[in-house]
C-alpha cells in the first residue's frame, strides 16, 4: 500500500520558493504524504524579471500561450496525468490557466486552489471578478496567501473549514540570520564602494518594472537628495525599466542579489522605499530590519496586509512621500522603534510556519474522499 500523494502546481519556479517547497516536502513526508511539485514557465512581465529556475525532481509542464484582446491565456499539458496518478491537486487560482476549468468540472480527485483571493496586480472587469469568485467557489479547498484571501474565499462561498491561510512568505529565518552575520567592517566597505552616507541611504529590492512605480520612486529619490545631501537609493533587481534607474543621479543600480547580498544591502540601508506594488518585500523589510515606506496604491500584493502604519512601516499618500521619508531619516528614535517591530515580525512570517499550515490544509483536502490509503500507481513522468 502506497502513501497518498499530492501534486502542487506553480506558474513557474523562483529561488525564493525553494526553501518553502523543501520544508513542505519534509512536513508532508512526516505526515505520511508524498509531494510532487509541478510548474509551467515564466511568461508575460515575469520573463523580464529573470528569476526563473529549475528544481531537481520537479515536473515541468508543457505550456501553450495564447493572447486574446491583450489577455494572456495558458494551457498546461500534463495536469490530467497528474490527476490520474495523485490523490489530490493544488493548482493556482487564476482565470488565465485554462486547463483548470475541465479539472474542476470533471474532477477525478479533490482539487484545491491556492492564491491571493481577490485580484491585486491587474485591473479585472466586473465579469472577470464574478468569474474568479465562481472559480474559487468550485474549489474543494482554498489555500489563501493571507487572512484577506481567506475572507475573500469565504465570501465567494467556500466553507470556512475548507480554507487554509498559509501566511505566504520567503525564508525570513535565513535572511534574518544572514543580516545578523554582517559585521561593521563589511558594512563600511560597502558604503565606501557605493559612496553611501550612514543615515541617508534608501533601498529598493524587487522587479524593476511598471508595477513598482519606478518613475515615481526615482523622482522621490531626487527630492529626498535635494533636502538631504548625500542621500542615495540602492536598487537591487532587474526588469524592463532598468535604464531609468541607471540614468538617475541619486540611484545606485546594483542588479539582482542573492540572500547574502540582500543582507549586506540591508545592513547599510536605513529605509526600504517601495511606493509601488508591495508583496514579499514586506517580509524582506522585517528580516533586514529596514522599515518600509509605501503608498496606499491599488495594486499592492496580499502581503501588504502584513504592514501596520506607524508600527512596522509607513503608508503615506503620494504628495507627502518624499517629505515623510526625509522626516523619518531625521528621527532616529522613531526609526529605531520601527526597526524593533520589524525584527519581531520577522519571527512571525516564516517558511517553517507556512509549510506547517499548508500541510494541514493538504491533509484536509486528501481526507475529503476518504481514500488517503488507497493504492495508487507510481507516478510516471508527465509527457
C-alpha positions in Angstrom: 0.0 0.0 0.0 1.4 3.3 -1.0 1.1 6.6 0.8 -1.2 9.2 -0.6 0.4 11.8 -3.0 -0.5 15.4 -3.6 0.6 17.5 -6.6 1.4 21.1 -6.0 1.3 23.2 -9.2 3.1 26.6 -9.6 3.0 29.0 -12.5 6.8 28.8 -12.6 9.7 28.2 -10.2 11.7 31.0 -8.4 14.5 30.9 -6.0 12.5 32.3 -3.1 10.0 29.4 -3.3 12.6 26.7 -2.9 13.0 26.8 0.9 9.2 26.6 1.3 9.0 23.6 -1.1 11.8 21.9 0.8 10.1 22.4 4.1 6.7 21.4 2.7 8.1 18.2 1.3 9.6 17.2 4.7 6.5 18.3 6.6 4.2 16.2 4.4 6.6 13.2 4.5 6.4 13.3 8.3 2.6 13.1 8.0 2.8 10.2 5.5 2.0 12.2 2.4 4.1 12.4 -0.7 4.6 15.6 -2.6 5.1 16.3 -6.3 6.0 19.8 -7.4 4.9 20.7 -11.0 5.3 24.0 -12.8 5.0 25.9 -16.0 7.3 28.6 -17.4 7.6 32.3 -16.8 5.5 34.4 -19.3 4.5 38.0 -19.9 6.0 40.5 -17.5 7.6 37.7 -15.4 10.1 36.9 -18.1 11.9 40.3 -17.7 12.4 39.6 -14.0 14.9 36.9 -14.8 14.1 34.9 -11.6 13.1 31.6 -13.2 15.0 28.4 -12.3 14.8 24.6 -12.2 14.3 22.3 -9.3 15.6 18.7 -9.3 12.7 16.2 -9.2 10.1 18.8 -10.2 7.8 18.1 -13.1 7.9 20.8 -15.9 4.5 21.0 -17.6 4.4 21.8 -21.3 2.8 25.1 -21.8 0.9 26.8 -24.6 0.4 30.6 -24.5 -2.5 32.3 -26.3 -3.2 36.1 -26.3 -6.7 37.3 -26.9 -7.5 41.1 -26.8 -4.4 41.7 -24.8 -5.2 39.0 -22.3 -2.7 36.1 -21.8 -4.2 32.6 -21.6 -2.2 29.5 -20.8 -2.9 25.8 -21.3 -0.7 23.4 -19.2 -0.4 19.9 -20.7 0.0 17.2 -18.1 -2.4 18.2 -15.4 -4.8 15.4 -16.4 -2.0 12.9 -15.9 -1.2 14.4 -12.5 -4.9 13.9 -11.6 -4.7 10.2 -12.6 -1.6 9.5 -10.6 -2.2 11.6 -7.5 -4.8 11.7 -4.7 -5.2 15.5 -4.8 -4.1 18.5 -6.8 -3.4 22.1 -5.6 -3.4 24.5 -8.6 -3.2 28.3 -8.9 -6.3 30.3 -8.5 -6.0 32.1 -11.9 -8.6 32.8 -14.6 -6.0 32.6 -17.4 -5.0 28.9 -16.6 -7.5 27.3 -19.0 -6.6 23.7 -18.0 -8.0 24.3 -14.5 -11.6 24.5 -15.7 -12.0 21.0 -17.0 -10.2 19.7 -13.9 -12.9 21.3 -11.7 -15.7 20.3 -14.0 -14.7 16.6 -14.2 -12.5 16.1 -11.1 -11.1 12.6 -10.6 -9.6 13.7 -7.3 -10.1 16.7 -4.9 -8.8 19.9 -6.3 -7.6 22.8 -4.2 -6.9 26.3 -5.3 -4.1 28.5 -3.9 -3.7 32.2 -4.4 -4.3 35.8 -3.4 -8.1 35.7 -3.2 -9.2 38.8 -5.0 -7.1 40.3 -7.8 -4.3 42.6 -6.6 -2.0 43.4 -9.5 -4.2 43.8 -12.6 -7.5 45.5 -13.5 -10.3 43.0 -13.9 -13.7 43.8 -15.3 -16.9 43.1 -13.4 -17.4 39.9 -15.4 -13.9 38.7 -14.6 -14.4 39.4 -10.9 -17.6 37.3 -10.9 -15.8 34.6 -12.9 -13.0 34.5 -10.3 -15.5 34.2 -7.5 -17.2 31.4 -9.3 -13.9 29.6 -9.9 -13.0 29.9 -6.3 -16.3 28.6 -5.1 -15.8 25.4 -7.0 -12.6 24.5 -5.2 -12.6 21.6 -2.7 -10.2 23.6 -0.6 -8.7 27.1 -0.7 -5.1 27.9 0.3 -5.1 31.6 0.9 -1.9 33.7 0.9 -3.1 35.9 3.7 -6.1 36.5 6.0 -7.7 38.8 3.4 -7.5 36.0 0.9 -9.3 33.7 3.3 -12.0 36.2 3.8 -12.4 36.5 0.1 -12.8 32.8 -0.3 -15.5 32.7 2.5 -17.4 35.5 0.7 -17.1 33.6 -2.6 -18.8 30.6 -0.9 -16.0 28.3 0.2 -16.9 26.7 3.6 -14.7 28.2 6.4 -13.5 24.7 7.4 -12.1 24.2 3.9 -9.9 27.4 3.9 -6.3 27.4 5.0 -4.4 30.7 5.4 -0.8 29.9 4.8 0.8 33.3 5.5 2.8 33.5 2.3 6.4 34.4 2.9 10.0 33.8 1.9 12.8 32.3 4.1 12.8 35.1 6.7 14.7 32.9 9.2 17.7 32.5 6.8 17.6 36.1 5.8 17.5 37.3 9.4 20.5 35.2 10.2 22.3 36.5 7.1 21.6 40.0 8.2 22.9 39.3 11.7 26.2 38.0 10.3 27.0 41.2 8.5 29.8 42.9 10.6 30.5 46.7 10.7 33.7 46.2 8.6 31.6 44.7 5.8 29.1 47.4 6.0 31.7 50.1 5.9 33.4 48.5 2.9 30.0 48.5 1.1 29.4 52.2 2.0 32.8 53.1 0.5 32.2 51.1 -2.6 28.9 52.8 -3.4 29.7 56.2 -1.8 27.0 55.9 0.8 26.4 58.1 3.9 25.2 56.4 7.1 21.7 57.5 8.0 21.0 58.7 4.4 20.6 55.5 2.4 17.4 54.1 0.9 17.0 50.6 -0.6 14.7 49.1 -3.3 14.5 45.4 -3.8 12.4 43.7 -6.5 11.4 43.8 -10.1 12.3 47.0 -11.9 9.0 47.3 -13.8 5.8 49.2 -14.1 4.1 47.7 -11.1 6.8 49.1 -8.8 6.2 52.7 -9.9 9.9 53.2 -10.8 9.5 56.8 -12.2 7.7 57.9 -9.0 10.4 56.1 -6.9 13.3 57.9 -8.7 11.6 61.3 -8.6 11.1 60.8 -4.8 14.8 59.8 -4.5 15.8 63.1 -6.2 13.5 65.1 -3.9 15.0 63.4 -0.8 18.5 64.0 -2.0 17.7 67.7 -2.6 16.8 68.0 1.1 19.4 65.5 2.5 22.7 65.9 0.6 24.4 62.5 0.4 21.2 60.5 0.2 21.5 57.6 -2.2 19.0 54.9 -3.3 20.3 51.4 -3.8 18.3 49.5 -6.4 18.6 45.7 -6.3 16.8 43.8 -9.0 16.2 43.9 -12.7 13.4 44.5 -15.2 12.3 46.4 -18.2 12.8 49.8 -16.6 16.4 49.3 -15.6 17.6 52.1 -17.9 15.6 54.6 -15.9 17.4 53.6 -12.7 20.8 53.8 -14.3 20.1 57.4 -15.5 19.0 58.7 -12.1 21.8 60.7 -10.3 20.6 59.7 -6.8 20.2 56.0 -7.6 22.9 53.3 -7.5 22.0 50.3 -9.5 23.4 47.1 -8.1 21.5 44.5 -10.0 20.0 41.2 -8.8 21.3 39.9 -5.5 21.1 36.6 -3.5 20.2 36.4 0.2 23.7 37.2 1.4 23.8 40.3 -0.9 20.4 41.4 0.2 21.5 41.1 3.8 24.6 43.3 3.2 22.5 45.9 1.4 20.0 45.9 4.3 22.9 46.5 6.8 23.9 49.8 5.1 20.3 51.0 4.4 18.0 52.9 6.7 14.7 52.6 4.9 13.1 50.4 2.2 11.4 52.5 -0.4 8.6 50.8 -2.2 5.9 53.2 -3.4 4.6 50.7 -5.9 3.4 47.1 -5.5 4.3 45.7 -2.1 4.5 42.0 -2.0 7.1 39.8 -0.3 9.3 42.8 0.1 7.3 43.4 3.3 9.0 40.3 4.7 12.3 41.5 3.4 11.9 44.7 5.4 11.2 42.7 8.6 14.1 40.3 8.2 16.5 43.2 7.2 15.2 45.5 10.0 14.8 48.1 7.3 11.3 49.7 7.7 9.3 50.0 4.5 7.8 53.3 3.3 5.0 52.8 0.7 1.7 54.4 -0.5 -1.9 53.2 -0.4 -1.7 52.0 -4.1 -4.4 49.9 -5.6 -2.1 47.2 -6.9 -0.3 46.0 -3.8 0.1 42.3 -3.3 -1.6 40.4 -0.5 1.5 40.7 1.8 0.8 44.4 2.0 -1.6 43.3 4.8 1.4 42.5 7.0 2.2 46.2 7.2 1.0 48.3 10.1 1.3 52.0 9.6 3.3 53.6 12.4 4.3 50.3 13.9 6.4 48.3 11.4 6.1 50.6 8.3 4.8 53.9 7.0 2.0 54.1 4.5 1.7 57.7 3.2 -0.1 59.5 0.4 1.8 60.3 -2.8 2.3 64.0 -2.3 3.9 63.5 1.1 6.0 60.5 0.2 9.4 62.2 -0.1 8.8 64.5 2.8 7.8 61.6 5.1 11.0 59.7 4.2 13.1 62.8 5.0 11.3 63.2 8.3 11.8 59.6 9.2 15.5 59.7 8.4 15.8 62.8 10.7 14.1 61.0 13.6 16.5 58.2 14.7 14.4 57.2 17.7 11.3 56.7 15.5 13.4 54.7 13.0 14.8 52.5 15.8 11.2 51.8 17.1 10.1 50.7 13.6 13.2 48.5 13.3 12.3 46.7 16.6 8.8 45.9 15.3 10.3 44.7 12.0 12.6 42.3 13.9 9.7 41.0 15.9 7.5 40.3 12.8 10.3 38.5 11.0 9.8 35.7 13.5 6.1 35.5 12.7 6.2 35.1 8.9 8.5 32.1 8.3 8.5 29.3 5.7 8.6 26.8 8.5 5.2 28.1 9.7 3.9 28.4 6.1 4.8 24.7 5.5 3.0 23.5 8.6 -0.1 25.4 7.7 -0.1 24.2 4.1 0.4 20.6 5.2 -2.6 20.8 7.5 -4.7 22.0 4.6 -3.3 19.3 2.3 -4.4 16.6 4.9 -7.8 18.2 4.9 -8.0 18.1 1.1 -6.9 14.5 1.0 -9.4 13.5 3.6 -12.4 14.7 1.6 -12.6 11.5 -0.4 -11.9 9.2 2.5 -9.3 7.4 0.3 -6.0 8.5 1.8 -4.8 4.9 2.0 -5.9 3.9 -1.5 -3.5 2.0 -3.6 -2.2 4.3 -6.4 0.1 3.6 -9.3 3.6 5.0 -9.0 3.5 8.5 -10.7 5.1 8.5 -14.1 6.9 11.4 -15.8 4.4 13.8 -17.3 4.5 13.9 -21.1 
